[in-house]
Amino acid sequence: MIHKTKSDACSLYVEQLEPRQMLSTVTIEAFGYTGEEVMVVTAGETELLREVVPSSQEGSFTFDVDDSLSFDDLRINFVNDLYEPGVKDRNLSIRRYVFDGINHILKAPNVFSTGTYVPGRGVEPGYDLGSILHQNGYIQVQDFGSGEIDFNGNTWQVSRPFSPDQISVDPEYNELVVNGSGGEISLSRQIKFEPGALVKLTVDAWRNQIYGSIDNAGVGAGVDFCDAEGNELPSFFNFDLNDNAMDPSNRVQSNQFTAPANATSAFLWIWVGETSDDTLVPLRLTDLRLETVDLSQDVEPPVVTISGSPELNVFSVGNGESAAVFNLRITDNFQVPPTPDAILSSIQVELIDPEGRVYLPRISSYSDFGGRGDIFFVYYRLDNFPSDGSPLVEGDYSVRLIGGTLADARGNFAPDQIVATIPVVDNRV
């Protein structure tokens, strides 16, 4: 600090500052499945925090650490696992990890964990396994720094250090070559997108089966969406690339869907599982992209057909009553309405028996195929059928879509039509 002296206002002297410790602030949000789970945060051999986390809602734990530590120095440990079948199962879920104001996504290629259960493989260590510890273990965000590779003008972040025989670019065929030798490995890159828009995910890839079994490792590619808090949204879209080996006709796959409206970021990813020493089946990828679909080219209305069994199934429901069910399948070459309510609140369907009587079925349920955008199922039911108490009329029933009640996202209305003529099947007992 600089002071003027009393004796000479123009003279200066310097007073040394007292030593000050600079700190970084850490916030961890977590919860346990029983409320007994103990979370311990460590840096090397030093314990920084030990807490019992709640089970009813996320507990938020904020503490300071010396600024000599970085985000990748900290391990979040689960230390008191207990499993009593049918009685108790302790698990620790880490929802957020914020270091000096930066939220680090915990389901990412640079996050290593032990103690996480992987479906089909059991509990094993690895990268990008999620943020739940099912057994004693830890989660640690890692900084790979130069763990990246440039391909087709884009920089891909790699989950771990790699050698040229594990990841490389083949300039002759312009393919990114990824091999699972040395452990599972994943690549990702952040992309721009329009929330709530119709998008198309496309992958152009194949597996070069040089030797060994193609089933020795899982291979996939896809896109993950995250909200403003950095939490991965439950809707995700991916391709299983295990089977398209040596099959050029199957190397290009695409999937059309609506991007989550509450997403603020998205990441394309490629994942190759670990392969054994006697297997060499690298993934060769030409392209993985997410693009917005231009709806201005959509001039065709949605198409409605009967789904599943092409029949009107009549069955007993008890108390001497019966019901009937049938299903409709709605498809569009671009996009059906982006929300289920846009279909369910407007579509009108009639069922007409062979004698011309009209019934108005109710919607019992629906499926949007995980938000794909180009397909939708509506399941109809008629209670107390026939509703007027008359005998069941045998023969073919007509399913009519009333015109002007079903449109796609572009506003193209399906015309008034008899969707199908279906036979009645009496399964009453």
Secondary structure, 3 states (H helix, E strand, C coil): CEEECCCCCCCEEECCCCCCCCEEEEEEEEEECCCCCEEEEEECCEEEEEEECCCCCCEEEEEEEECCCCHHHEEEEECCCCEECCCEECCEEEEEEEECCEECCCCCCCEEEEEEEECCCEEEEEECCCCEECCCEEEEECCCCCCEEEECCEEEEECCCCCCCCEEEECCCCEEEECCCCCCEEEEEEECCCCCCEEEEEEEEEECCCECCHHHCCEEEEEEEECCCCCECCCCEEEECCCCECCHHHCEEEEEEECCCCCCEEEEEEEECCCCCCCECCEEEEEEEEEECCHHHCCCCCEEEEECCCCEEEEEEECCEEEEEEEEEEECCCCCCCCHHHHHCCCCEEEECCCCCEECCEEEEEECCCCCCCEEEEEEEECCCCCCCCCCCCCEEEEEECCCCCECCCCCECCCEEEEEEEEEEECC
